[in-house]
């Protein structure tokens, strides 16, 4: 089991990273919460990891802290929830919001996440409720301030990230356009678009 990775951040295109560890490049998938906390390209990054091995794929998932990794590991134990859906859930809302939704039986919020239907939302609530006691005081993961970027490029990057998470192209465009303003980075657009889905 690979539990931790430390190296130089070579590439980052949500949700995938390329990290150089002494000349060996590791591809790592991360949630948007972790993605927003990444350092600049060329700088050192340290992540907690979870290694998934299946017959057809070997994939390394990275997390900014132990709590996020533990929530990911708890999620993939739920029937019908694989690593891809667990990562989408962690990208679509903060750990605090997820815990609150489970504890308050809020299926309406959970079904707004890509790939989560009503039955899956109900299963998450039933199977996760007792497992989330240790996450009750989880703090929201902060987002690093991003430098200004070209607005049209930011919009395209935000739409691409949402599509990667499972939203349809038309839906991703609508979500981003509803939040678009002047001098917003792609990270800000993605965060606002996801927040709007949780609130509506």
Order of alpha helices (4+ residues) and beta strands (2+ residues): beta-beta-beta-alpha-beta-beta-alpha-alpha-alpha-alpha-alpha-alpha-alpha-alpha
